[in-house]
Every structure is written in C-alpha cells, then in structure tokens.
Amino acid sequence: MINNSNLYSQYESPFSARYASKEMQGVFSAQKKFSTFRRLWVALARAEMKLGLNITQDQVDELEANVDNIDFEAAQEFEKKLRHDVMAHVHAYGLVCPKAKGIIHLGATSCYVDDNTDIIVMRDGLNIIKRKLINILSNLAEFADKYKAMPCLAYTHLQPAQLTTVGKRATLWMNELLIDLEELEFRIKNLKLLGQKGTTGTQASFVELFNGDDEKIDKLEQMIAEEMGFDAVFPVSGQTYSRKVDSQVLSTLGQIAQSCSKFSNDLRILASFKEMEEPFEKNQIGSSAMPYKRNPMRSERITSLSRYVIVNTLNPAFTSATQWFERTLDDSANKRISIAEAFLGVDSILNIMLNVTNGIVIYPKVINKRVMAELPFMATENIMMQAVKKGGDRQELHEKLRQHSIAAAAVVKQEGGKNNLLERIASDKAFGLSINELEAVMQPERFTGRAEKQVTRFLNDFIKPLLEKNKELLGETAELSV
C-alpha cells in the first residue's frame, strides 16, 4: 500500500528536484500565477473605477490588500464543484474580499487573467534567462582574453586543419550566445499584453459596460497595460493572444539550447583529447566502476537537457497551427506543460553553463604537444617557400612534400610512430634545409593568423560594451547540487 503522506511516494519533476533554480520555479509557481490573476483583477477594477463604473476605492483597496492572501484549498474545492479554474479563484478571492466580491472580473473573460498572466510570467522568465546569459558571456570573455594567444589545433570535419587559439574558439561559443541574447532582447521588448478583448475578441461586454464609449474602452486597456508594466496590447485578437507568440518565445529558448549544446559537445570532445575539461570537485566520483575517470558529467547534462528543450519547441508550433477561429481549448493542457518546462529546461542548462564556464580547466602542455604533432603537416607551405628562396623548383618541391607527407602520415597511423616529416625533408637534398632551419619554422604562433587580434576586437567592440551596459546584472554564479 502506498503511503501518500510520504514525500517520495509520488512523481516529482526532475526540474524541480534536481535542475532548475528556485527562482525560475517560483516564476512558474501557483502562488505567482494566481497572485498575478489578482493583480490583473485589481488593475481592471481600478481602471474601471477611474473611468466611471460603480466601483469604490474601498473595494479596490480590499482587493489590493489580499493579492497574496490565497486560500488554495478553498480554490481547489470551488474547482471541484465548478469545473472551472478561473471562476474557482474568483470565488476564493471573494471569500477574503467580501466588499469587492461583486465586482471581481467585471466584464472580463477567463483569458483576461489566463493569457495576460502567461505573458507576464514569460516576460519575467525571459529576464532571468537574459541575466544568466550575460553572466555566462562575462565568464567566457575572461576566459577568451586570458587564452587569446594560446595556439591550439583547429578542426574541419573533426580533422586537424590549421591552428587557431584557445581564446578564438571561445569567441565562437560567445558569438552564438550573443546572437541568442539579441533575439531574446527583441522578444522581451516586443511582448504585448492581450488586454481585455472579451469572449471572441470583440470587447462586446465592455461596449455594454461603457455604453459604447470607444475612448473609454481603449483607455481601459492602456491603463491596465501600464499598471502591469507593458507599453502595448495586441491590437486585435480572438479570445486569446495568438499562440504564435508562445511558438516564438520557445523558438528563442530552443536557440539558446542549441548554442549551449554546441559548447558542451565541443568541451566533451576536448576533454577526450585531454586538452580542456569542466571543473571537477574534490570528492566527485567520475565513474562507479573506474576510479580514474573524470567523465564530463555537467557538459553531458547540458547536451541532454538541450535536446529536450529543442524537441519541446514543436509543441507550441503545432498548437499555433491548430487553433480554430477565435479559440479552442486544445492549447491549454499542452501549454501548461510545454512552456513551463521549456523555461525550466533552459534555466537548468544556464545554471550548469554558469558553473562550467566559471572554472574551465586548461592543459597547456597537452595542447602544445598535440599542436606540435600536427604542425609539420601544416607548415609544408612555409617550408616550400623557404626552399624556393634557396633556388628550389616550386612544382617539384610540392610533389616531394606530398609524398613525404603521405609517408610520414603512414608512420603515425599504421606504425603508431612519431611524425618524422621534418627529418624526411631535411634528408632530401632538393630542399636544401637543415633540421635546425626546419625546426625554426615550427613556431605555432606563426600559424594562428589573426586569431589573437580577432579575440581582442570582438571583446572590445561587442562584449565589453554589452557587459558595461548590463553591469548591474553581473556577479552571478551557480552552485550545483548534482
């Protein structure tokens, strides 16, 4: 027999138990949702009073005083009876506001509180995500600046190509997140309230309340929007705001997940190369079977959660595509889950990103060793130019370099030996170069192009101004419990 009083006897979302911050969980909590309902009812009543309806200041004050005084058990009992969550909370609010009971929700339909609350909650969630993104960019900026000149192997097709620098690679991660931040800020800036549009979006109930006074009806929406911190409401709608908004917001969250997954996958590969790895706690166990292992658990978790968020972006897309006329209710159950979990998922990802980017571990000697193992192949053009200067034939030398490179690669791949390309070239009289002259060419810094300058310019022109503009948001860290 299941003991329902046992905290661990029923399902609990991993986002709540393991991953998402208390702050983001609070944004999607019942307390936040239904206190926002009440703030919207207060705003509605206040505006209606100021525009001449028979509502008193005492009634508005009573509503305002009880915004957070929510009896959830009473609301639950009303919902069992009424089968309507909004009306359940209208009645629960009326219990603690007896003077204002008769004017709560006056002229409104359910989506006045449901939809406007959803927009407010998404705005608050997006601002948390913005703050965390900026702090991750700050962490990576410090990392990129510190290692802007350190040569490392760069890859195309996951095969060594040329050299870049550790810092330059970090700017690639940052640029993805910067694109996401710009999109995020656009979404925040352009969010609009639904306003109070009525049952089919025609505002018919408010035409009745205000005796057809269009100016007052428009003013009512403006007053509510201003009280809730918005510049505008949607100019037209059915009963609900367009579900395309949810799709756009979750698309933005999905793009953040894509960028973070790109970072985590790169870090996992670099950890396999033993060049770089995520922070490793003093008492952390990397494997239950293999004590020596330092598995990239946090980066893997970023990848895993990102996959969930990316797939979840399809939910509001399908919902938006299948809304019928002025509204249907097949959005509601899906929307309650998909939007909240997308925000909790990205919040969880960014918590890990904050933690990892604040303590990336670098192994310079391994990086250099791997560079030097490949550099002779990458230096062949420079070697050819040196030999031509000494009187060699460019075409003849090119062919010889091709043959020597194939032979040296065979030693490395087939025999597991050391790259002996330089020794082969030094022993070939056609080049006229000694081993000392060849080794003098093997300076990794000569092969990183403009990488260091690109890092400096990117940080100075794009990141530093951003961080200065948002300096009041800086200083956030994340301690992970798992």
N, C-alpha and C positions, 0 to 999 in steps of 0.2 A: 504494500500500500504506500502510495506517495504521500509524503508529509509536505503539504503545501505551505506550511509555515517556514520550511527550510529555505534559506536564501538561494541555495544551489540546486533546488529541485526542479527549476523551470529554465527555459531557454533565456539567455541574455545575449544581446548583440555584442559581438567582439569589438565593435567600435566603442561601445560604452565600457566594456570590461577591460580592454587592452590598448586600444589605439588612439582614439580621438581625445582631444583636450576637454577638460571640464567646461572651459569657456564656450567651445563650439557646441557641446552637448546642451549647455544652458540656452543657447540661441534657439535650439530646436526642441526645447522642453515644453511640457504642458503649461507650466507657470508663465513662460514667455508668451506662448500662443494666446492663452486666454486673458492674460493681463493686457495684451495688445488689443484683443477684442474690446476690452473695456475702455482702453484709451481711445479707440475709434468711436465707441458709443458716446464717450464724454465729448469728443471733438464734434460729433454730429449734433448732440444736444446743445452744446454751447453755440455753435453756428446757427442752428435753428432758432434759438432764443434771441440771438443778436439780430436775426433777420425778421423778427416779429411774431414767431409762433408762440403759443401759450405755454411756455416753459419758464420756470422761475430760476433765479440764481441759487436758491436753496437746493433745488433739485440737482442742478449741475454740480454744486459743491458736494452733495451727498454722493453722487456718482464718482466724483474725483477722489473722495476720501476712501473709497472702497475698491479702487482699481486692483490692488494686490490682495485684497481680502477674499480669496476664492475658496469656497467650500466644495472641493472636488467630489466628495461623497454625495452631497446633495445634487450636484450636477449629474453625477452618474445615475442616481435614482430617477431624476427627471428624464434622462435619455432613455432609460429602460421603458419608461411609460410613454414618452412622446415619439421615440424613434427618430429624433432629430437633434443633432449635437448643438447647433446654434441656439435653437429655442430652449434647449436644456439649460444653456448658460444664460440666456435671457432671464429665465425663471430663477436660477440660482443667484444672479445679480440682484433681482428684485427682492429676494429674501433679506438682503443686507441693506437695501436702499428702498424702504417702504414708501418714502415720499416721491421718489422718482420712478417707481415701478411702472407706472402707466405710460411713461414717455420713452422708455428704453427701446432702441431700434426703430424709432418712429420714421416711417416712410421707406425703410431700408429692406433689402432682401438679404438672404444669407451670405451672398458673395460680397456684400459690403464689408463684412468683417473677415470672412474666409480669405478672399482674394487680396484685399488690402493688407491683411496680416502676412500673407505669403510673400508679398513684395517687400514689406518691411523686414521680415526675417531674412530673406535672401540678401537684401542690402547690408544688414548687419553681419551676416556670414561672409559676404564678399569683402567687407572692410577688414575682418580678421585675417582672411587669406592674403589680402594686399599687404598688411603689416608683416606677415611671416615671409612673404616673397621678398620684400625689401630687405629684411634681415638676412635671408639666405644670400641675396646678391651682395650684401655687405661682407659676409663671410668669404664668399668666393672672390670678391675684389681684393681682399687682403691676401688671399692665397695666390691669386694670379700675379699680383705685384711682387710678392716675395720670390716667386719662381719664374718670373717673366723671361729670364735669360738662360735658364737651365735647359740644355738641349735634350731632346728625347726622340725616340722613333715616332714618326707619323705613319699612318696606315691608309691604304686604299684597298678595298676588298679584304680587309683584315690581314693584309700582307704588307711588310715594311716597304715604304715608298721613298720618302725623303725624311729630313729631320724637321721638327718643329720645336717648340719649347713647352715645358710643363705649364707655364702660365698662359701661353697662347691657347692650349687645349682648354684650359679653364674658361677662357673668354667665349669659347664656342658653347659651353654649357650656359654661361651667363646670358649670351645673346638670345638663346631660346627662351629663357625665363623673362628677359626684357620684353620680348615680343608678347609673351603671355601677360605681363604686367600692363602693357599698353592696352591690350584687349580688355583686361579686367577693369581698368580705369574707365574705359569707354562704356562698358556695361553699367558700372556704378553710376556714372554721370547721366546716362540716358534711361535709367529706371524711372517709370512713372507709376503713380497710383492708379487703381481702377477708378477711384472716385465713388460716387453713388449713382449708378446707372439704372437701377431697378431690375425688374424681373426679366425683361427682354432687351434691356439697354435703351429704352425709350424715355426713361425717367418719368413715366406716367404718374406714379404715386406722388412725386414732388410737384408735378403740374397741379395735382389736386390740392396738396398742402399749401402751395403758394399762389393758388388761384390763377395759374397760368403766367406768373411773373417770371419771364425768362431770365431777367437780370439777376433776380434773387437766387434762382436755381444755379446759375453759373457761379455766382458769388459764394454759394454754399460749398461747392466743390473746391473753389480756390482757398477758402478759409480752412477746410479740413486738410487739404494738401499742405498748406503752410504749417499748421499745427503739428503734422506728422513728419515735417522736415523734408518735403518734396517741392520741387519747382512746378510740377505739372501733373496733370492726369491724362489718361488716354482720351483723345478727342471723341472717339466712337468705340462702342463695344456691344457685344450681346450682354448676357447676364454676367459673363466672366471676362477678365482680360484675355487677350489672345494667348493661347498656350504656346505659341511660338516663342514668347518671352522665356518660358521655362527651358525650351529647347536651346535658345541662345545662351542662357546662363550655364546650363550643363555642358554645352559645347565648349565654353570657355574653361570650365573646370576640367573637362577632358583633355584640352590642350595643355594645361598645366601638368596633368598626369603624364602626358606624352613626354614632355620635357624632362620631368623628374625620372621617368623610366629610362630615357636615353642616358642621363647622368649615371643612374645606378648600374645600368648594363656596362657602360664604359669602366666604371670603378670595379666591377666584378671581374672583368677581363684583365684589367691592370693588376688586380690582386692575384690573379692566376699567374701573371708574369713576374710577380713579386716586386713590382715597381712601386706600387702605391696600395694603400688599404684604408678601410674605415677604422675609426677608433676601436680599441679593444680593451675592455675593462679588466682590471687587475684579477678579479675572480671569475671572469667569464669563461664558460666552457664552450669550446668550438665544436666538439663532436662527442657524443656519448660513448663512442667506440674507439675513437682515435685521439688520444690526449694532445697530440702535437698540432692538431688542425686549428686554423683561425678562419673559419668559414665567414664569408661576408653576409652575415645574417640580416643586418639592417638594410643593406642595399637590395638583398633579395626580397625583403618585405616591401620596399618601395616598388620594385617591379611587380610584385604580386598585387598590391593594393591598386597600383596604377591600371593594371589590366582590368580590375573590377570597375573602376570609375569610367574607363574608356568604353567598355561594353554598356555601362549604365546610361550613357548619353543617348542610346537608342530609345529609351523609354519615353522621354518627353517628345522626341521626334515623332514616334508613332501616335502618341496622344494628340499632338498638334494636328497631325494629318487626318485624324478620325473624329474630330469634333463636328457634330451635326448642327447646322444652322446656328441658333443663338446660344445653345449649350446642350451638352449631355453630361451624365454623371459617371461615365466610364473613365473619367480622368481622376476621380477623387482617390480611390484606394491606391492606384498606381502612384499618384503624385505624392501622397503622404510618405511613401517608402522611398521612391527613387530620388526625389530632390534632397530629402534629409540625408540619405546615405551617400549621395554624391558629395555633399558638403563635408560630412564626417570623414569620408574617404580621403578627400584632398587635404583636410586638416591633419589627418593621421600621417599622410605622406609628407607634408611640410614639417611636421614635428620631427620626423626622422631626418629629413633633409637638414633642418637646423642643427641637429645633433651631429650628423656626419660631417657637414661642411665646416663645423667649428673645430674639427680635430683630425682632418685627413693626414695620414701618416705617409711620408715620402722616404724612399730608399735610394739616395743619390748614387751610391756605388753600383747598385744593380742596374739602374737606369743607364749609367755610363758604360757599364760592361756590355749591355745589350746594344747600345749605340755603336760601340767600337767593333762589335762582332759583324755588324752590317755595313759600317761606314765605308770599307774598301770598295764595295759594290757601288755605293752612291757617289764615290769620289772619282769614278772612272773618267768622267768628262773632264774634270780638273786635271787629272793625270795626263790625259791625252793632250790637253793644251800645253802642259809643261813640256811634254816630249816633242810636240810640233815646234815649240820655240827653240828646241835644240837641233832642229833640222829634220825631224821625222815626217813621214808621209801620213797625213790625217786619215785617209781611207784605209791604208794598210794597218795603221795603229788601231783603228776602230774594230777591224776584223779580229786582230790579235786579242784585243780586250774582250771581245765577245767570247772567243774560245777559252781564254784564261778564266773568265768569269764562270763559264759553264763547268770547267774542270774544278775550280775552287768550290763551287756550289755542290758538286758531286762529293767532294771530300767531306763537306759539312753534313749533307743529307744522307749519303749512303754509308759513309765510314764513321760518322759521328766525330769527325776530326775538327781541328781549328781552321778557321778561314785563312788560307795561305795565298790569297790573291796577290798581296804585296810582294811576297817572296818570289812568286812566279814572274811578276812584271820586272822585278829587279834583276832576275837572271836572264831576261830576254834583252839581248843587245840592241834590238830595234828601238827600244825606248830611251836608252842612254841615261837611265835614272838609277841612283843608288838607293839602298833601303833607307838610308837616313833622309834623303831627299823626299822619298815617298812618305815616310812617317811624318815629315814636316807638314805635308798636306793634310794629314789626319787630325785636324783640329775641328771638333764638332761645331764650334761657334761659327765657323766659316760657312756652314751648310744650313743655317736656320733662316736665311733670307731676312725679311723684315719683321720676323715674329716678335722680337722684343719691342720694337717701335710700335707695332700694331697693338700690343697689350697696353702700352703707355697711352697711346692715343684713344683707345676705346675707353679706358678708365677715366681719363681726363675729360673727354668730350661727352660721354654718355652716363657713366656710372657715378662719378663724383657729384655732378650736378643733381642727379636723382637723389643721392643719399643726403646731400645738403638740404634739398627741398623737403625731405621727409625725416630730418634728423630727430624729431620728437618721437618717431616710431622705433628708433634704433635701440639696441641693447638687449634684444630678446634671445633667450637660449631655451633649450628644451632638454629636460632630463627624462630619459626613457625608463620605464619600469620593466619592459620586456625587450 
